[in-house]
Amino acid sequence: MFGIGLSEIIIILGLGLIVLGPKKLQSLATTLGSALGQLQQSARGISSAVAGDSTTASEGETAPKGGDNSANKKPEKEKE
């Protein structure tokens, strides 16, 4: 993970505890965790939307944006 080992992480957390204090470090960690969770949720939503759009577009099931669905309709046979 970014070339950082366990000992480096412990040193960084120790310095953060000394500089920020326990209350600010806890609120910072909570805020950072919440932000990362929202970022992951957004990324999953975007990737599923892109994957969903590309599969339906390749199957030809989507209608044009103008509301005119004539491109996807099969031509009707004329009755004789």
C-alpha positions in Angstrom: 0.0 0.0 0.0 2.0 3.0 -1.3 5.2 1.5 0.0 4.4 2.3 3.6 4.9 -0.4 6.2 3.3 -1.0 9.5 6.1 0.8 11.4 5.7 4.0 9.3 1.9 4.0 9.8 2.4 3.7 13.6 4.9 6.6 13.6 2.5 8.8 11.5 -0.4 8.0 13.9 1.8 8.8 16.9 2.9 12.1 15.4 -0.8 12.9 14.6 -1.8 12.1 18.2 0.9 14.4 19.5 0.2 17.3 17.1 -3.6 17.1 17.0 -4.5 15.5 20.3 -6.9 12.6 20.9 -10.2 14.4 20.4 -9.2 16.2 17.2 -7.5 13.0 15.8 -10.7 11.0 16.5 -12.9 13.6 14.8 -10.5 13.8 11.9 -10.5 10.0 11.5 -14.3 9.9 11.6 -14.6 12.7 9.0 -12.0 11.1 6.8 -13.7 7.6 7.0 -17.1 9.1 6.2 -15.7 11.0 3.2 -13.9 7.8 1.9 -17.2 5.9 2.3 -19.1 8.5 0.3 -16.4 8.5 -2.4 -16.5 4.7 -2.7 -20.3 4.8 -2.9 -20.2 7.4 -5.6 -17.6 5.5 -7.6 -19.7 2.3 -7.4 -22.8 4.3 -8.6 -20.9 5.8 -11.5 -19.4 2.5 -12.6 -22.7 0.7 -12.4 -24.4 3.4 -14.4 -21.7 3.3 -17.0 -21.8 -0.5 -17.2 -25.6 -0.4 -17.3 -25.7 2.2 -20.1 -23.1 0.4 -22.2 -24.8 -3.0 -22.0 -28.3 -1.7 -22.9 -26.9 0.5 -25.7 -25.1 -2.5 -27.3 -28.3 -4.5 -27.2 -30.2 -1.8 -28.9 -32.9 -1.5 -26.2 -32.6 2.2 -25.4 -34.7 4.8 -27.1 -33.2 8.0 -28.6 -33.2 11.0 -26.3 -35.6 13.0 -28.4 -38.5 10.7 -27.5 -38.9 9.5 -31.1 -38.7 5.7 -30.8 -39.0 5.2 -34.6 -35.4 4.0 -34.9 -36.1 1.0 -32.7 -39.4 0.0 -34.2 -39.7 -2.9 -36.7 -41.3 -1.9 -40.0 -44.9 -3.1 -40.3 -45.8 -5.3 -43.2 -48.4 -3.8 -45.5 -51.7 -5.7 -45.7 -52.7 -6.7 -49.2 
